[in-house]
Amino acid sequence: MAEQFKMAQPKEYFKKFLENDIRPDNRELGEFRPTVLNIGCVSTAEGSALVKLGNTTVMCGVKAEVAQPDADKPKDGFLVPNVELSALCSPSFRPGPPGEQAQVLSQNMADLLQTSKCINLEDLCICPGKLVWVLHIDLVCLDYDGNVMDACTLALISALKNTSLPAVTVDEDTGDIKTDPTSLSNLPVSCCPVSTSFIIFDHNVLLVDPTNEEERLATGAVTVVVEGENLVSIYKPGGSALTDDQIETCIDRAVERSREASKLIKETLYSIDR
Amino acid sequence: MAGMELLSDQGFRIDGRKPHELRRIRFKKGVFRQADGSAYLEQGNTKVLAAVYGPHEIRGSRGKALHDKLLINCQYSMATFSTQDRKRRPRGDRKAQEMTSHLKQTFDAVVMTELFPKVQLDIFVEVLQSDGGNYCASVNAATLALVDAGIPMKDYVIACSGSHMRDTPIVDMNHLEESSGGAEVIMAILPRCDQIVFLEMNSRLHEDHLSGVMDHVMVGCKDIFNVLNQQVQDELCQKTELDKIVTTG
């Protein structure tokens, strides 16, 4: 009976739950799904992380290559994020070139890395003007159940914190590049930006960490990226209008989430070091 | 000579295994909610994910529909961070296309395609970490995913690789052993029917050694089958026990 109601009138079905301040998966409106983090799972990558936010699963791998730097920025390395939403993760994605959502997420990751300045590009310099590191950060979504943005940022930061690069020496005279795989140094990541995504339902209810079904019913969305106590970015791509107070609530929730997530990352990193 | 370092005088391989010993196998079925069937499989350091969607209506051109059989659509993809050097094209390059078509041919022979005319089945395989035996791990993971999805099949399909080194047949090679230049025999079999579904051999191998290697690979496949089947049966028993408790309790 409930199944048929849900199929025929999904919005009304959802509203019935919201009337009692709860969601169909038994969460409160401001509650995140259980987050599982696994760092350093792929040994072929320089850094890796797997994040499970409820059912949404994202795997991040960081591979390092060397390249010549830009002529006008001789000491800056490159960070190249890429998000892949393949047909593997959901029946709604078809095999083929990256769709719009994947491209937007890739650009969001690039913007995040740039605005939060969590990695100083000069740390990626090997020999100014001649050789710098290029970090390819590939995020693969394995199971799509909503809120891929938050899972991606968490995986991205965790994988970067796990990244260690070998020492590289460039012979001045011959230009020979020698890599020493035994001497690895951790990549310095100065901060830990955490994103919190909300959807707006029925133009006035804010729900944090939406599942796939909730995203389909959304009338708008907001993502807030917070680092410690500082606000890094707010992303609101159209959709229902929000008041000042509602944005304030979002920011407060995001600050709380940032604390929880940073603690989780710290604990996971500590447990693998032991 | 390639076999020198890869098989020591005491008969140990480069990772400490005996010639007939398989790598450690760990797997889990039903890891994804979105897919109808899914499995994660580790064979040594090779980590593979498989997801199955379907049977569902043909997507894309209706003209591809087979009027009397199920259309199996495979996609083999390697994560860019799965190999030592970053892989530029996760899918669509020649090796991946070849793998894709091999997987499709393998499963075309095993899935009971007559039961689902005019519909499509998608099998997606993603290699997260590659350390040799990619095809074998992919086939094994896809079999488990099909079992998880409840797709009718004639039997499990189990694949294993083998080679001949210093007069000893070895089984289940890792990346180092594969790239050493020796002959490589890859077989996919139906373990309970003792039938070969897929067989590939590359590089040079003396014909006297071939049957020996093939026999060892068959045994290797059957060993893998025992490991996989044992756990699948156990999980099934546990599930039916739970169901019994739920319905009678």
Interface residues (C-beta under 8 A of the other chain):
Chain A: V42 S43 T44 A45 S48 N55 T57 M59 G61 V62 K63 E65 N82 E84 S86 A87 L88 C89 S90 P91 R94 P95 H136 D138 V140 L142 D143 Y144 D145 N212
Chain B: V31 F32 R33 Q34 A35 N45 K47 L49 A51 Y53 H56 R59 G60 Q75 S77 A79 T80 F81 S82 T83 Q84 R86 P90 D122 F124 E126 L128 Q129 S130 D131
